[in-house]
Amino acid sequence: MIRRILSLFEPFVAMLLGTVLLATVLPARGPWTTAAGHVATAGIVLLFFLHGAKLSREAILAGARNWRLHASVLATTFALFPLLGLALAATLHGPAAQGLLFLTLLPSTVQSSIAFTSVARGNVAAAVCSASFSNVIGIFLTPALVAMLMGGSTGGFSWTSAEQIVLQLLVPFVAGHLLRPWIAGLLGRHKSILSLVDRASILLVVYTAFGAAVVEGLWHKLAPADLALILAVCAVLLTLVLAATWAAGRAFGFAREDAIVLLFCGSKKSLASGVPMAGVLFPPATVGIVLLPVMLFHQIQLIACAVIARRYADASEPAAGAVA
């Protein structure tokens, strides 16, 4: 099972790196910049439409009863993470520091949180609920936190920015969920569609964002030592959150299955939400550097959580055999 999940993510890591390389060598210029931006926006709209259609109302009702668990996940995502971000951002400078703080304000992931919870034999229904709640709330809360904690460093948060986020993320999500009774069967028969749209839309936005940053001289402003420092700070951030969520699960007396949900849903940050939000909230010249911490953290969290999920799965096998 864990190998199957890793096999899904490893090609995407390579594709992300390839997209950054393509944007470095052949960035969109002139009218192609506008065209690429429109295509990327259309991909994000379609992605959130499909996410809304995929979300089962039954899963929401089944998981919503565990309010202590969901409150813990949301507190970790939107309180603990930002506090750590404020502290660790001081180790970086310029747009990279903005990117690290922005990373800590994003909602949790959906797909990987649920996948790793399933591998670790946690409460999958609660994971679906927690991750979905985090994403819906993040559409409103992340821009508000950016405006409050980052102020003018984003280029200024405005009602226009809020309108773009709502139109690109929330409206398609709600529309997809309302249409779920008619299209759920089609999506169930073609599960690869969501995965394809997920990856393609992110790659398109990464290409446009990094292409604009390259045109503005991204790689002349960022030294290899700076890149290594961003990577190290992201690793420290993830380590601190994983330790905190593991300790909180024990301190709150959660059942093993629910503690796993807190560990995986609480420690994740969504690349799918972060990429389009960064494009709206930050000036084009800085979006590329701002997204670097988000992209690096995304890869680190996948690797670390894959290892942790495997250890949970291995630990549960002897217990299951003893019960049988």
C-alpha positions in Angstrom: 0.0 0.0 0.0 2.7 2.5 1.0 4.6 1.8 -2.2 1.5 2.4 -4.3 1.1 5.8 -2.6 4.7 6.7 -3.0 4.6 5.7 -6.7 1.8 8.3 -7.2 3.9 11.1 -5.6 7.4 10.4 -6.9 6.6 11.2 -10.6 4.9 14.4 -9.5 8.0 15.5 -7.6 10.0 15.0 -10.9 7.3 16.9 -12.8 7.5 19.8 -10.4 11.2 20.0 -10.8 10.8 19.7 -14.6 8.3 22.5 -14.6 10.6 24.8 -12.7 13.4 23.9 -15.2 11.1 24.6 -18.1 10.1 27.9 -16.6 13.8 28.8 -16.1 14.8 27.9 -19.7 11.7 28.9 -21.5 9.4 31.2 -19.5 6.2 32.6 -21.0 6.7 36.1 -22.4 4.5 38.7 -24.0 1.0 37.6 -25.0 1.9 34.0 -24.0 2.1 35.1 -20.4 -1.6 36.2 -20.4 -2.6 33.0 -22.2 -0.8 30.8 -19.8 -2.3 32.7 -16.9 -5.8 32.1 -18.2 -5.2 28.4 -18.8 -3.8 28.0 -15.3 -6.8 29.8 -13.7 -9.2 27.5 -15.7 -7.3 24.5 -14.3 -7.6 25.7 -10.7 -11.4 26.3 -11.2 -11.8 22.8 -12.6 -9.7 21.3 -9.8 -11.8 22.8 -7.0 -15.0 22.0 -8.8 -14.0 18.3 -8.9 -12.9 18.4 -5.2 -16.4 19.7 -4.3 -18.0 17.0 -6.4 -15.9 14.3 -4.7 -16.8 15.3 -1.2 -19.5 13.0 0.2 -22.2 14.5 2.4 -22.3 11.3 4.3 -18.6 11.5 5.1 -19.2 15.0 6.4 -22.0 13.9 8.7 -20.1 10.8 9.9 -16.9 12.8 10.7 -18.4 16.0 12.0 -19.5 14.5 15.3 -15.9 14.4 16.5 -15.7 18.1 17.1 -12.7 17.9 19.6 -10.6 16.2 16.9 -11.5 18.7 14.2 -11.0 21.7 16.5 -7.5 20.3 17.3 -6.7 20.0 13.6 -7.9 23.5 12.9 -6.0 24.9 15.9 -2.8 23.3 14.7 -3.3 24.4 11.1 -4.3 28.0 11.7 -2.8 28.8 15.2 0.3 26.7 15.9 1.6 26.8 12.4 1.4 30.6 12.1 3.1 31.1 15.5 6.0 28.9 14.4 6.0 30.7 11.1 6.4 34.0 12.8 9.4 32.7 14.8 11.1 30.8 11.9 10.6 33.5 9.3 13.2 35.6 11.1 15.9 33.1 9.9 15.2 34.1 6.3 14.9 37.4 4.5 12.9 39.1 1.7 10.3 37.1 -0.3 11.6 33.8 1.1 10.6 34.9 4.6 7.2 35.9 3.2 6.9 32.6 1.6 7.7 30.7 4.8 5.1 32.7 6.7 2.6 32.3 3.9 3.2 28.5 4.0 2.2 28.4 7.6 -1.1 30.2 6.9 -2.4 27.7 4.3 -5.0 25.0 5.0 -4.3 21.3 5.2 -4.1 19.0 2.2 -7.0 16.6 1.3 -5.7 13.8 -0.7 -2.4 13.0 1.0 -3.9 13.5 4.5 -6.6 10.9 3.8 -4.2 8.6 2.0 -1.7 8.5 4.8 -4.4 8.2 7.4 -5.7 5.1 5.5 -2.2 3.6 5.3 -1.7 4.1 9.0 -5.1 2.6 9.8 -6.6 5.7 11.3 -10.1 7.1 11.2 -10.5 7.8 7.5 -14.0 9.3 7.8 -12.7 11.8 10.3 -9.7 12.6 8.1 -12.0 13.3 5.1 -14.0 15.7 7.3 -11.0 17.4 8.9 -9.1 18.0 5.7 -12.2 19.2 3.9 -13.2 21.6 6.7 -9.7 23.0 6.7 -9.8 23.6 3.0 -13.2 25.3 3.0 -12.4 27.5 6.0 -8.9 28.3 4.5 -10.5 29.9 1.5 -11.7 32.7 3.9 -9.2 32.4 6.8 -5.9 32.2 4.9 -6.4 35.6 3.1 -7.5 37.1 6.4 -4.4 35.8 8.2 -2.2 37.1 5.3 -3.7 40.5 5.6 -3.4 40.6 9.4 0.1 39.1 9.8 1.8 40.1 6.6 0.2 43.5 5.9 1.6 45.5 3.0 4.4 42.9 2.2 1.9 41.1 -0.1 1.3 44.1 -2.2 -1.9 44.9 -0.3 -4.9 42.7 0.3 -8.0 44.1 -1.2 -11.6 43.2 -1.9 -10.5 42.4 -5.5 -8.1 39.8 -4.1 -10.9 38.3 -2.0 -13.3 38.3 -4.9 -10.7 36.4 -7.1 -10.1 33.8 -4.4 -13.9 33.3 -3.9 -14.5 33.0 -7.6 -11.6 30.7 -8.3 -11.8 28.4 -5.3 -15.1 28.6 -3.3 -17.7 29.1 -6.1 -16.4 26.1 -8.1 -16.1 24.0 -4.9 -19.7 24.7 -3.9 -21.0 24.2 -7.5 -19.2 20.8 -7.7 -20.7 19.7 -4.4 -24.2 20.8 -5.4 -23.9 18.8 -8.6 -22.5 15.7 -6.9 -25.8 13.7 -7.2 -25.5 13.9 -11.0 -21.8 13.6 -11.6 -20.5 11.4 -8.6 -21.0 8.2 -10.6 -19.0 9.5 -13.5 -16.2 10.6 -11.2 -16.3 7.2 -9.5 -15.8 5.5 -12.8 -12.9 7.8 -13.8 -11.0 8.4 -10.5 -7.9 9.2 -12.4 -9.5 12.4 -13.7 -9.2 14.2 -10.4 -5.6 13.2 -10.0 -4.8 14.4 -13.5 -6.5 17.7 -13.1 -4.9 18.1 -9.6 -1.4 17.7 -10.9 -1.8 19.5 -14.3 -3.4 22.6 -12.7 -0.7 22.9 -10.1 2.1 22.5 -12.7 0.5 25.2 -14.9 0.4 27.7 -12.1 3.9 26.8 -11.0 5.1 27.3 -14.6 3.4 30.7 -14.9 4.6 31.9 -11.4 8.2 30.7 -11.8 8.3 32.0 -15.4 7.3 35.5 -14.3 9.9 35.3 -11.5 12.7 34.1 -13.9 11.9 37.1 -16.2 12.4 39.3 -13.1 15.7 37.7 -12.3 14.8 35.0 -9.7 17.9 32.9 -9.9 20.2 35.9 -9.7 18.6 36.9 -6.4 18.6 33.4 -4.8 22.0 31.8 -4.0 22.4 28.0 -3.5 23.1 28.7 0.2 19.7 30.5 0.4 17.9 27.5 -1.1 19.6 25.1 1.4 18.6 27.4 4.3 14.9 27.4 3.1 15.0 23.6 2.9 16.5 23.3 6.4 13.9 25.7 7.9 11.0 23.8 6.3 12.4 20.5 7.7 12.6 22.1 11.2 9.0 23.4 10.9 7.7 20.0 9.9 9.6 18.3 12.8 8.2 20.7 15.3 4.6 20.3 14.1 4.8 16.5 13.9 6.1 16.4 17.5 3.4 18.8 18.7 0.5 16.9 17.0 1.8 13.5 18.3 2.1 14.9 21.9 -1.4 16.6 21.6 -3.0 13.3 20.6 -1.7 11.6 23.7 -2.4 14.6 26.0 -6.0 14.9 24.8 -6.6 11.2 25.2 -7.6 10.6 21.6 -8.1 7.0 20.5 -5.2 5.7 18.3 -7.3 6.1 15.1 -8.1 9.8 15.9 -4.6 10.6 17.0 -3.4 9.5 13.6 -5.8 11.9 12.0 -4.5 14.8 14.1 -0.9 13.8 13.2 -1.4 13.7 9.4 -4.1 16.3 8.9 -2.6 18.8 11.4 0.9 18.6 9.9 0.0 19.1 6.2 -0.1 22.3 4.1 -1.9 22.4 0.8 0.1 23.1 -2.4 -3.2 23.0 -4.4 -4.6 25.9 -2.3 -1.3 27.8 -1.9 -0.3 28.1 -5.5 -3.5 30.0 -6.7 -3.7 32.1 -3.6 -0.1 33.2 -3.9 -0.8 34.3 -7.5 -3.6 36.5 -6.3 -2.0 37.8 -3.1 1.6 38.5 -4.1 3.1 40.7 -6.8 4.1 38.6 -9.9 7.8 39.4 -9.4 7.9 37.7 -6.0 5.5 34.8 -6.5 8.2 32.4 -7.6 10.3 32.9 -4.5 7.2 33.0 -2.2 6.2 29.5 -3.6 9.6 27.9 -3.0 9.0 27.2 0.7 5.5 25.9 -0.1 6.9 23.5 -2.8 9.8 22.3 -0.6 7.6 21.7 2.4 5.2 19.8 0.2 7.9 17.3 -0.8 9.3 17.0 2.7 5.9 16.3 4.3 5.2 13.6 1.7 8.4 11.7 2.4 8.3 12.1 6.2 4.6 11.1 6.5 5.1 8.1 4.2 7.7 6.8 6.6 5.5 7.5 9.7 2.5 5.9 8.1 4.4 2.8 7.3 5.6 2.5 10.9 2.0 2.9 12.2 0.9 0.2 9.7 3.6 -2.2 10.8 2.9 -1.6 14.5 -0.8 -2.4 14.0 -0.3 -5.7 12.2 0.9 -7.7 15.2 -2.0 -6.2 17.3 -4.5 -7.2 14.6 -3.0 -10.7 14.5 -3.3 -11.1 18.3 -6.9 -10.0 18.3 -7.7 -12.5 15.5 
